[in-house]
Amino acid sequence: MSSDEKRLASGEMWEAWCDRLKAAGKSILDEGFPDSPRERAEGFRWLTRLVTYATQMEIEAGDPRHPFFVKYETPHLQWGGPNPDNVYLRANIDPQSSYRVWADVTGVRQAIFSLNEGDMQLGKFGVFGECSLEQFELGPDGLLEFWISPEEQARNWMPADPRGRLLTIRIYQSDWEHDAAPVFHIERLGAEGEPPPPLDPSSLARGLERAASWVERTAVFWNGYTSAAWDQGKKNVARPAGSTPGGADNILYGSCLWDLDDDEALIIECDRPDAQYWGVTIHTLGWLESGDFADRQTSLNDHQMYVDEDGRFRVVVAHSDPGVPNWIDTEARRHGMLVYRWVWANDNPVPSSRVVPLASVRAQLPAGHPVVDANARRAALSSRREAAWNRFL
């Protein structure tokens, strides 16, 4: 019996793994982490989400000989500041092997396909290949097929890179009700129809190690990331958008840190970007989640946003509903981060921001800006929830 078999059979390996998760839980109790009762509860919930992702990715889908896509950054599985308008898929690959990837992409608005080194919280920022959907040749029936391999392929080839061990897909859905987000498939060439081998102790040991390391690093990284941003940034001041290490080449990110009393609102105003996609969303401090974006209006995109007749959009960030279409719900968080993304953009408009009394929001907006009453808001949120769960279930 191998050492891995002995450690598994005795329960030693499982106990060691649980001890590492226990230590990760203790780490978010350290000084400098969010510490209100609500934030502590959210932090421990976040750890369960991290464990869910890590075990799916590193154990269930950890064998690059028999890969499949894991869907993550859903309403109940968030980390790293996800975009609510993306469906995120990821598969482990071996850069020495060759893969076929396919899906019926009829009705897909846009997608980005990336070969990644890993995640920024692990210090792995590398992106070693990236394509947009429009760069691929499609079949007459909407079928997309592309190949990842060290050897050049006749068409739709993404060259493998020795450092690129993850294939990440971002599917963009501005219209949550109508933009398609199809099932993607991946298969290693030469393994067609070949079932994976039975689980062996060494494979599980390696998967447990990768999963534990990912949770440990992630649990502390994003608090440091958001704390540094908070300490260094001017509050309630919108920053210009720019590229971010580890992000896609064609995405510009900007942010505004809010600090608001209950009777205040933050108005962010900007020219409509000349971009294929653009949107705004909240990110929480500490955990860098994007709020309850299925049940609350914590985000808006180019399809959902009301744009005034002057070609500018005006977002109102507030703790309670100001009765305007572009309300961004803070979820009653006094502090937080609003992030905006311009994707495939031909320009980079710079937003302005100002804090006003909540009661005077209407006076700060153009005369023709719509009014949203309580009944209309409930109807909109009900539709939003249905559309969100249709996207992610």
PECORNOR-V664236 format. One record per pair of residues at least 6 apart in sequence whose ideal C-beta (glycine too) atoms are under 6 Angstrom apart, sorted by the first residue. I is the first residue (numbers start at 1). J is the second residue. D is the distance in Angstrom with one decimal. If there is no record, write none. Layout:
i=<I:I>
j=<J:J>
d=<D:D>
//
This chain:
i=<4:4:4:5:7:8:17:17:20:24:24:24:25:27:27:28:33:34:46:49:50:50:51:52:53:53:54:54:54:55:56:57:58:58:58:59:61:61:62:64:64:64:65:66:67:67:67:69:69:69:70:71:72:73:73:74:75:78:80:81:81:82:84:84:84:84:85:85:85:86:87:87:89:89:90:90:91:91:93:93:95:95:95:95:97:98:98:99:99:99:100:100:101:101:102:102:103:103:103:104:104:104:105:105:106:107:108:109:109:110:110:110:111:111:112:112:112:113:113:114:114:114:115:115:115:116:116:116:117:117:117:118:120:121:121:121:122:125:125:126:128:128:128:129:136:136:136:137:137:138:146:147:147:148:148:149:150:171:172:173:173:174:174:174:175:176:176:177:181:222:223:226:226:233:235:235:236:236:236:236:237:238:238:238:238:239:239:240:240:241:241:241:241:241:242:244:250:251:251:252:252:252:253:254:255:255:256:256:257:258:258:258:259:260:262:263:264:264:265:265:265:265:265:265:266:266:267:267:267:268:268:268:269:269:269:270:270:271:271:272:272:272:273:273:273:274:274:275:275:275:275:276:277:278:278:279:279:280:280:280:281:281:281:282:282:282:282:283:283:283:285:291:291:293:294:294:295:296:297:298:305:305:306:306:307:308:314:315:315:316:316:316:316:317:317:318:319:319:321:321:322:323:323:325:325:330:356>
j=<201:202:205:201:13:201:208:212:212:215:216:219:47:219:220:43:223:286:287:77:215:218:215:77:72:77:211:214:215:211:70:70:207:210:211:207:68:70:207:92:93:94:188:196:91:92:186:89:91:184:90:89:88:82:88:392:294:289:288:283:288:290:281:290:293:299:173:279:301:170:171:181:169:184:166:168:167:186:99:167:160:161:162:164:188:149:189:148:186:188:147:187:146:186:145:185:144:182:184:142:143:182:142:144:142:180:180:172:179:133:172:276:133:171:132:170:248:131:169:127:130:168:128:129:164:127:166:168:124:126:163:124:246:217:218:221:217:245:246:163:161:163:164:158:144:146:156:155:156:144:156:153:157:158:160:160:160:181:277:179:181:301:302:303:303:387:391:387:391:288:286:285:288:257:257:259:258:266:353:355:353:256:268:351:353:254:255:254:350:252:253:254:342:348:252:253:344:341:343:342:345:348:341:340:337:339:338:353:337:266:317:336:335:266:319:358:355:358:316:318:322:356:358:361:317:355:316:354:364:315:351:353:312:314:352:349:351:312:349:307:311:313:342:345:349:346:347:342:343:344:345:344:343:302:342:301:341:300:315:340:290:299:339:291:298:336:338:290:337:339:335:298:331:299:385:388:385:329:329:329:313:326:325:326:313:366:365:326:328:322:324:327:361:328:338:358:330:332:327:377:361:371:372:370:372:336:364>
d=<3.8:5.0:4.7:4.6:4.1:5.0:4.9:5.7:4.4:5.3:5.2:4.5:5.9:5.5:5.4:4.7:5.3:4.0:4.5:5.0:4.9:5.5:5.9:5.8:5.4:5.8:4.0:4.5:5.2:5.3:5.0:5.3:4.8:4.1:4.2:3.9:5.6:5.1:4.6:4.6:5.1:4.0:6.0:4.1:4.3:5.5:5.1:4.2:5.0:5.4:5.4:5.8:5.3:3.6:4.3:4.6:4.1:4.3:5.9:4.6:4.6:5.3:5.6:5.6:4.0:4.3:5.6:5.4:4.8:4.7:4.3:4.3:4.2:5.7:5.9:5.0:4.9:5.1:5.9:5.4:4.5:5.9:5.1:5.5:5.4:3.4:4.3:4.6:5.7:5.5:5.7:5.4:5.4:4.9:4.6:5.4:5.5:4.6:4.4:5.2:5.8:5.4:5.7:4.6:3.5:3.3:4.9:5.1:4.5:5.6:4.4:5.9:4.3:4.8:5.7:4.5:5.3:4.9:5.6:5.4:4.8:4.7:4.8:3.9:3.5:5.8:4.3:5.4:4.2:3.4:5.0:3.0:4.1:5.2:5.0:3.6:5.5:5.0:4.1:5.5:3.7:5.6:4.1:5.1:5.8:5.7:5.0:5.6:5.8:5.6:3.8:4.3:5.5:4.8:5.5:5.6:4.8:4.8:5.3:4.1:5.8:4.9:5.5:3.8:4.8:3.8:5.9:4.9:6.0:4.1:4.9:4.6:5.7:4.8:5.3:4.2:5.9:5.6:5.9:5.1:6.0:4.3:5.6:4.0:4.1:5.4:5.6:5.9:4.8:3.9:5.8:3.3:5.5:5.7:5.9:5.0:5.3:5.8:5.0:4.5:5.9:5.9:5.8:4.9:5.5:4.9:4.7:5.6:5.5:5.1:5.5:5.5:5.6:6.0:5.6:5.1:5.5:6.0:5.4:4.1:6.0:5.6:4.7:5.2:4.1:5.5:5.7:5.5:5.7:4.6:5.1:4.9:5.8:4.9:5.2:5.3:3.8:5.5:4.1:5.4:5.4:6.0:4.6:5.5:5.6:4.3:4.7:4.6:5.9:5.8:3.7:3.8:4.2:5.0:4.9:3.4:5.8:5.8:5.9:4.5:5.1:3.6:5.8:4.9:4.7:5.5:5.8:5.9:4.4:5.4:5.9:3.5:5.4:5.2:5.6:3.7:5.4:4.6:5.1:5.4:5.2:6.0:4.1:5.5:4.9:5.0:5.9:4.8:5.6:5.2:5.3:5.2:5.7:4.7:5.9:5.8:5.2:5.1:5.9:6.0:4.4:5.7:5.4:5.3:5.5:5.9:5.4>
//
